[in-house]
Amino acid sequence: MHELNLLMGGFATLAANPLALLLALVGVALGIVIGALPGLTATMGVAILLPFTFGMDPVSGLLMISGVFFGGVYGGSVTAILLRIPGTPAAAATAMDGFELTRKGMAGVALGTATLSSFLGGTASIIVLIFMAPILAGFALEFSAPESFALAVFGLSIIASISGRSVIKGLIAGFLGLLIATVGMDPMDGFPRYTGGYTELFNVPFIPVMIGLFAAAEAFKTLEDPKVRLGMAAALGRILPDWATYRRMLGTVARSSGLGIVIGIIPGAGADIAAYVAYNEAKRFSRTPENYGKGELAGVAACEAGANGCTGGALLTMLTLGIPGDAVTAVMLGALTLQGLQPGPLLLKEHADLVFTLFAGMLFCYVAMLVIGLGSLRFMGRVLQMPKSVLTPVILVLCIVGTYAINNSLFDIWIMLAAGVAGYFMQKWDFPASPVVLALIMGPMAEANFRRALSLSGGSYDFLYTRPITVVLLTVAILTLLLPLVKRWRAHRTESRRAGTAGPLNQTR
């Protein structure tokens, strides 16, 4: 009740500050645009905007940054669904089913579902942040290197679920991603590995590879087949899914939002991990898992609810413990400090009015995201009506500009183009690209935390079976990896028996 009174007071303070509301709206709109452009992430948007908020009052400046954060996480889904160009790493998961829905002429419903799910996931995470911050902050402290390693292994086990028609090809693609993830600086010793003397490879060029595999590969494929986009719908069609359809997805949205919040709380994890884990769990609980990867609306809802649910979780540890949950909140931590606020346990006590005004403003940001998102979908959907001769060069230009903007590096563009060529041949030979991206996200996290855990335990592997959270996560990872293989083996054995029963010998009897 005390928190509710403070929140009402926050709404009243916010209503008397129209400039803060206006700046929050601007932040959300900017965030959606930044998130939709490949290569420009929410982290980059927040970092660019940060200097402009120095002269503002704390509420206005922090709400504008929050708006960019929330809008950026959501915006990546728009181009992922329409063009298979994930604007953000988290949107790579959304593209798996979102773009298939666009191929079926259901782009409008896919975008509407993504917008609604983003709103619900993000709003739920802020509500949890308001009412359960002290309780969940304690859970975050239970996560050390062994638990983070187990979480990364669990994330890698999802490869079996996102491999499409062939698990073997998915595992090969995932292994390829893990090999690429070893390029760069050693996480413990700081020595360069497999860089060939190129300083540009000291960090794994994750985003150029992702843009190449998804966007450039799609553009190359379009150049090869002039009829590839003619089958798409000329217009978005219906935007909002009908209530009966969306009601069936509410359980998925609620579960994905919860997963997003929990993953967001864990330091070092982020929206991309939350989106893939939410997708995997939605497929696991689905009655029609075979539809995932072929244009399943619940897959889009799960990814977006999970990714946006992560935002409140990431803010929770940043505000209550001073530990940023991901890269964006690390930048926001600096913004709070510059505004004269010290994140930590005393923040809620010493600046309760200000913090709850921010919470009220964050809820306003998500409402603004819903309104701006739904209102702009018709305009954004016009890209589907562009002729192929215009659309394909635009996609390639966006890929090049977005890649160059990351580090102002021509080297990154060559990496993106090389990844595009590799992605093109992967499509031709039916190798899924998503496991490569997942391995690039999880691989460095798994390696760094495993070696850190090994160092902390003095070289003993006891941490693999003596820490409860680690044991649970590793057990779930093994089950996640093996169950699809067992199911396929049993299905194959059943088919073989039926074929044997219907064979020539049996027929003569």
C-alpha positions in Angstrom: 0.0 0.0 0.0 2.9 2.3 0.8 4.3 1.8 -2.7 0.9 2.4 -4.2 0.6 5.8 -2.5 4.0 6.7 -3.6 3.2 5.7 -7.2 0.0 7.9 -7.1 2.1 10.7 -5.9 4.5 10.1 -8.7 1.7 10.3 -11.3 0.5 13.6 -9.7 4.1 15.0 -9.9 4.4 13.9 -13.5 1.1 15.4 -14.5 2.4 18.8 -13.3 5.6 18.4 -15.5 4.4 18.4 -19.1 7.9 18.9 -20.4 9.0 15.5 -18.9 6.0 13.8 -20.6 6.9 15.4 -23.9 10.5 14.4 -23.6 9.4 10.8 -22.8 7.3 10.8 -25.9 10.3 12.0 -28.0 12.5 9.4 -26.4 10.1 6.6 -27.2 9.7 7.7 -30.9 13.5 8.0 -31.2 14.0 4.7 -29.6 11.6 3.0 -32.1 13.5 4.5 -35.1 16.9 3.6 -33.6 15.8 0.1 -32.8 14.3 -0.4 -36.3 17.6 0.5 -38.0 20.0 -2.4 -38.3 23.2 -1.8 -36.3 21.8 0.9 -34.1 21.0 -0.7 -30.8 19.2 0.7 -27.7 22.6 0.9 -26.0 23.9 3.2 -28.8 20.8 5.3 -28.7 21.0 5.8 -24.9 24.8 6.6 -25.1 24.2 9.2 -27.9 21.4 10.9 -26.1 23.1 10.9 -22.7 25.1 14.2 -23.2 21.9 16.0 -24.2 20.3 15.3 -20.8 22.9 16.9 -18.6 21.1 20.2 -18.4 17.7 18.7 -17.8 16.1 18.1 -14.5 16.5 14.4 -13.3 13.0 13.3 -14.1 12.9 14.7 -17.7 16.4 13.5 -18.6 16.0 10.0 -17.1 12.5 9.5 -18.7 13.8 10.5 -22.1 16.6 7.9 -21.8 14.1 5.3 -20.5 11.9 6.1 -23.6 14.8 5.4 -25.9 15.6 2.2 -24.0 12.0 0.8 -24.2 11.4 2.0 -27.8 14.7 0.6 -28.9 14.0 -2.9 -27.6 10.6 -2.9 -29.3 11.7 -1.2 -32.6 14.0 -4.0 -33.6 10.9 -6.2 -34.2 9.5 -4.0 -37.0 12.1 -4.6 -39.6 12.7 -8.1 -38.3 9.1 -9.0 -39.2 8.8 -7.0 -42.4 12.2 -7.6 -44.0 13.9 -10.2 -41.8 16.4 -7.5 -40.8 16.7 -7.7 -37.0 17.3 -4.1 -35.7 18.6 -5.5 -32.4 20.1 -8.8 -31.4 16.9 -9.7 -29.5 14.8 -9.2 -32.7 16.8 -12.0 -34.4 14.5 -14.4 -32.4 11.4 -12.5 -33.5 12.5 -12.7 -37.2 12.3 -16.5 -37.2 8.5 -16.6 -37.1 7.7 -12.9 -37.8 9.1 -13.0 -41.3 7.4 -16.3 -42.1 4.1 -14.6 -41.2 4.9 -11.7 -43.6 5.5 -14.3 -46.3 2.0 -15.6 -45.6 0.5 -12.1 -45.9 0.0 -11.7 -42.1 2.5 -8.9 -41.5 -0.1 -6.7 -39.9 -1.2 -9.2 -37.4 2.4 -10.1 -36.6 3.3 -6.5 -36.0 0.2 -5.9 -33.9 1.0 -9.0 -31.8 4.6 -7.9 -31.4 3.4 -4.4 -30.2 0.8 -5.7 -27.8 3.2 -8.3 -26.4 6.0 -5.8 -26.0 3.6 -3.5 -24.1 2.3 -6.2 -21.8 5.8 -7.6 -21.1 7.4 -4.2 -20.5 4.5 -3.0 -18.3 4.5 -6.2 -16.2 8.3 -5.7 -15.7 7.8 -2.2 -14.4 5.0 -3.2 -12.1 7.3 -6.0 -10.7 10.0 -3.4 -10.4 7.7 -1.1 -8.3 6.4 -3.7 -5.9 8.9 -6.5 -5.6 12.3 -4.7 -6.1 13.8 -5.6 -2.6 12.8 -9.2 -2.8 14.1 -9.9 -6.3 17.3 -8.0 -5.7 18.3 -10.6 -3.2 17.7 -13.3 -5.8 20.1 -11.5 -8.2 22.9 -11.7 -5.6 22.6 -15.5 -5.7 24.0 -15.4 -9.2 27.7 -15.8 -9.4 30.0 -17.1 -12.2 28.8 -20.8 -11.9 25.1 -19.8 -12.2 25.9 -17.4 -15.2 27.8 -20.3 -16.9 24.8 -22.6 -16.3 22.4 -20.0 -17.7 24.6 -19.7 -20.8 24.7 -23.5 -21.3 20.9 -23.5 -21.0 20.7 -20.8 -23.6 23.0 -22.8 -25.9 20.8 -25.9 -25.5 18.0 -24.0 -27.2 19.8 -24.6 -30.5 18.0 -27.9 -30.6 14.6 -26.1 -30.7 15.5 -23.4 -33.2 17.2 -25.7 -35.7 14.2 -26.0 -38.0 13.9 -29.3 -40.0 17.3 -30.7 -39.1 18.7 -30.7 -35.6 22.1 -32.0 -37.0 22.4 -29.0 -39.3 21.4 -26.7 -36.4 24.0 -28.2 -34.2 26.6 -27.7 -36.9 25.6 -24.1 -37.3 25.8 -23.6 -33.5 29.2 -25.2 -33.4 30.3 -22.8 -36.2 29.0 -19.9 -34.1 31.0 -21.1 -31.1 34.1 -21.2 -33.2 33.6 -17.7 -34.4 32.9 -16.6 -30.8 36.5 -17.7 -29.8 37.9 -15.0 -32.0 39.0 -11.9 -30.0 40.6 -11.2 -26.7 40.9 -14.0 -24.2 38.4 -13.2 -21.4 40.8 -14.1 -18.6 44.3 -13.5 -19.9 43.6 -10.6 -22.2 45.7 -12.1 -25.1 44.3 -11.9 -28.7 43.2 -15.2 -30.2 42.8 -16.1 -33.9 42.8 -12.4 -34.9 45.4 -12.7 -37.6 46.9 -9.4 -36.4 43.8 -7.4 -37.1 42.9 -5.2 -34.1 39.3 -4.9 -35.4 38.9 -8.6 -34.4 39.8 -8.0 -30.7 36.1 -8.1 -30.0 33.8 -10.6 -31.7 32.0 -8.6 -34.5 28.7 -9.9 -33.4 26.3 -7.3 -34.9 28.0 -7.2 -38.4 27.7 -11.0 -38.5 24.1 -10.9 -37.4 23.2 -8.2 -40.0 25.0 -10.2 -42.7 23.4 -13.5 -41.9 19.9 -12.2 -41.7 19.6 -9.0 -43.8 22.3 -9.1 -46.5 21.7 -12.8 -47.1 18.0 -12.1 -47.7 18.9 -9.3 -50.1 21.3 -11.6 -52.0 18.5 -14.2 -52.2 16.1 -11.6 -53.6 18.6 -10.6 -56.3 18.8 -14.2 -57.4 15.1 -14.8 -57.5 13.1 -11.9 -59.0 9.8 -13.4 -57.9 10.7 -14.0 -54.3 8.8 -10.9 -52.9 5.9 -11.0 -55.4 4.1 -13.5 -53.2 3.9 -11.0 -50.3 0.8 -9.1 -49.4 0.7 -5.7 -51.0 -0.6 -4.2 -47.7 -0.5 -5.0 -44.1 -4.1 -6.0 -43.8 -5.5 -6.4 -40.3 -3.2 -4.9 -37.6 -4.6 -6.2 -34.3 -5.2 -9.9 -33.9 -8.8 -10.8 -33.0 -9.4 -11.3 -29.3 -10.0 -15.0 -29.5 -6.6 -15.5 -31.1 -4.7 -13.3 -28.7 -6.5 -14.7 -25.6 -5.0 -18.1 -26.4 -1.6 -16.5 -26.3 -2.0 -14.7 -23.0 -0.5 -17.6 -21.1 2.5 -17.5 -23.4 2.9 -13.8 -23.0 2.6 -14.0 -19.1 5.2 -16.9 -19.0 7.5 -15.1 -21.4 7.2 -11.8 -19.4 8.1 -13.6 -16.2 11.1 -15.3 -17.8 12.2 -11.9 -19.2 12.0 -10.3 -15.8 14.0 -13.0 -14.1 16.7 -13.0 -16.9 16.8 -9.2 -16.8 17.6 -9.3 -13.1 20.7 -11.5 -13.7 23.7 -9.2 -14.3 25.3 -9.8 -17.7 22.2 -11.3 -19.3 20.1 -9.2 -21.6 17.0 -8.9 -23.9 18.6 -11.2 -26.6 19.0 -14.1 -24.1 15.5 -13.5 -22.7 13.9 -13.5 -26.2 15.5 -16.9 -27.2 14.7 -18.5 -23.8 11.1 -17.3 -24.0 10.8 -18.6 -27.6 12.1 -22.0 -26.5 9.8 -22.3 -23.5 6.8 -21.2 -25.7 7.6 -24.0 -28.1 8.1 -26.5 -25.3 4.6 -25.7 -23.8 2.8 -25.4 -27.2 0.4 -28.1 -28.4 1.7 -27.4 -31.9 5.5 -27.1 -31.6 5.9 -28.2 -35.2 4.4 -24.8 -36.4 7.3 -22.9 -34.8 9.7 -21.5 -37.3 7.0 -21.7 -40.0 5.0 -18.6 -39.0 3.6 -19.1 -35.5 2.1 -16.0 -34.0 2.7 -17.2 -30.4 6.5 -17.4 -31.3 6.4 -13.6 -32.1 4.5 -12.9 -28.9 6.9 -14.9 -26.7 10.0 -13.2 -28.1 8.7 -9.7 -27.7 7.2 -10.3 -24.2 10.5 -11.8 -23.1 12.7 -9.1 -24.5 10.6 -6.2 -23.1 10.1 -8.0 -19.8 13.8 -7.9 -19.5 13.8 -4.1 -19.3 12.3 -3.8 -15.8 14.4 -6.6 -14.5 17.6 -5.0 -15.7 16.6 -1.7 -14.1 15.8 -3.4 -10.8 19.3 -4.5 -9.9 20.7 -1.2 -11.3 18.4 0.9 -9.0 18.5 -1.3 -5.9 22.0 -2.7 -5.9 23.9 -0.4 -8.3 24.6 -3.5 -10.5 23.5 -2.9 -14.2 21.6 -5.9 -15.7 22.8 -5.2 -19.2 24.7 -2.8 -21.4 21.9 -0.2 -21.6 21.4 0.0 -17.9 25.2 0.3 -17.5 24.9 3.6 -19.5 21.8 4.6 -17.5 23.8 4.0 -14.3 26.1 6.8 -15.5 23.1 9.0 -16.2 21.8 8.6 -12.7 25.2 9.4 -11.2 25.5 12.5 -13.3 22.1 13.6 -12.1 23.4 13.4 -8.5 21.7 10.1 -7.6 23.6 7.2 -6.2 22.0 3.9 -7.2 21.9 1.4 -4.4 19.8 0.2 -1.4 19.5 3.8 0.0 18.1 5.2 -3.3 14.5 4.1 -2.6 14.7 5.6 1.0 16.4 8.9 0.3 14.8 9.7 -3.0 11.5 7.8 -2.8 9.4 10.6 -4.4 11.8 11.0 -7.3 12.2 7.3 -7.9 8.4 6.6 -7.9 7.9 9.6 -10.2 10.3 7.8 -12.5 8.4 4.6 -12.2 5.1 6.4 -13.1 6.9 7.9 -16.1 8.2 4.5 -17.2 4.6 3.2 -17.2 3.7 6.3 -19.3 6.6 5.4 -21.7 5.1 2.0 -22.3 1.6 3.4 -23.0 3.3 5.9 -25.4 5.1 3.0 -27.1 1.8 1.2 -27.6 0.1 4.2 -29.1 3.1 5.3 -31.3 3.8 1.7 -32.3 0.3 0.9 -33.4 -0.2 4.3 -35.0 2.9 4.1 -37.1 2.6 0.5 -38.3 0.5 1.4 -41.4 3.3 3.9 -42.4 6.1 1.4 -41.7 4.2 -1.3 -43.6 4.4 0.6 -46.8 7.9 -0.9 -47.3 6.1 -4.0 -48.5 4.6 -2.1 -51.3 8.0 -0.9 -52.5 9.1 -2.5 -55.8 11.8 -5.1 -55.5 14.1 -3.0 -57.6 14.0 -0.3 -54.9 13.6 -2.4 -51.8 16.7 -4.6 -52.3 19.2 -1.7 -52.7 17.6 0.0 -49.7 18.1 -3.1 -47.6 21.8 -3.3 -48.7 22.3 0.4 -48.0 20.7 0.0 -44.6 23.0 -3.0 -43.9 26.1 -1.1 -44.9 25.2 2.2 -43.1 24.1 0.4 -40.0 27.2 -1.8 -39.9 29.5 1.2 -40.4 27.8 3.2 -37.7 28.8 0.7 -35.0 32.5 1.4 -35.0 33.0 3.7 -38.0 34.9 0.8 -39.5 35.1 -0.4 -43.2 36.5 -3.7 -41.8 33.1 -4.4 -40.2 31.4 -3.9 -43.6 33.6 -6.6 -45.1 32.7 -8.9 -42.3 29.0 -8.2 -42.8 29.2 -8.9 -46.5 31.2 -12.1 -45.9 28.6 -13.2 -43.3 25.9 -12.3 -45.9 27.5 -14.6 -48.5 27.8 -17.3 -45.9 24.1 -16.8 -44.9 23.0 -17.0 -48.5 24.7 -20.4 -49.0 23.3 -21.5 -45.6 19.8 -20.7 -46.8 20.4 -22.6 -50.1 21.7 -25.7 -48.2 19.0 -25.4 -45.5 21.3 -24.5 -42.6 19.5 -22.3 -40.0 21.2 -19.0 -39.2 19.7 -18.5 -35.8 21.9 -21.0 -34.0 25.0 -19.1 -35.2 23.6 -15.9 -33.6 22.7 -17.7 -30.4 26.1 -19.2 -30.1 27.7 -15.8 -30.7 25.6 -14.4 -27.8 26.0 -17.3 -25.4 29.5 -18.6 -26.3 31.6 -15.7 -24.8 29.3 -15.6 -21.7 29.7 -19.4 -21.2 33.5 -19.4 -21.6 34.2 -16.3 -19.5 32.0 -17.5 -16.6 33.2 -21.1 -16.7 36.8 -20.1 -16.5 36.0 -17.6 -13.8 34.1 -20.2 -11.8 37.0 -22.7 -12.3 39.4 -20.0 -11.0 37.2 -19.2 -8.0 37.0 -22.9 -7.0 40.7 -23.4 -7.3 40.5 -25.7 -10.3 37.8 -27.9 -8.9 34.6 -28.8 -10.9 32.5 -29.0 -7.7 30.6 -25.9 -8.7 28.8 -28.0 -11.4 26.9 -30.1 -8.9 27.1 -28.4 -5.5 25.2 -25.2 -6.3 21.4 -25.7 -6.5 20.7 -23.0 -9.2 23.6 -24.3 -11.3 22.4 -27.9 -11.0 18.8 -27.0 -12.0 19.9 -25.0 -15.0 22.3 -27.6 -16.3 19.7 -30.4 -15.8 17.1 -28.3 -17.8 19.7 -27.7 -20.4 20.5 -31.4 -20.9 16.7 -32.2 -21.1 16.2 -29.3 -23.6 19.0 -30.6 -25.8 18.1 -34.3 -25.7 14.3 -34.3 -25.7 13.9 -33.1 -29.4 16.5 -35.7 -30.4 14.7 -38.5 -28.5 11.3 -37.4 -30.0 12.6 -37.5 -33.5 14.3 -40.9 -32.9 11.0 -42.3 -31.6 9.1 -40.8 -34.5 11.6 -42.3 -36.9 11.4 -45.7 -35.2 7.6 -45.6 -35.3 7.6 -44.8 -39.0 10.1 -47.6 -39.7 7.9 -50.1 -37.9 4.8 -49.0 -39.8 6.7 -49.3 -43.1 7.9 -52.7 -42.0 4.3 -53.7 -41.2 3.1 -52.5 -44.6 6.0 -54.2 -46.4 5.6 -56.8 -49.2 6.2 -59.8 -46.9 3.5 -58.6 -44.4 1.1 -57.8 -47.2 1.2 -61.4 -48.6 0.2 -62.7 -45.2 
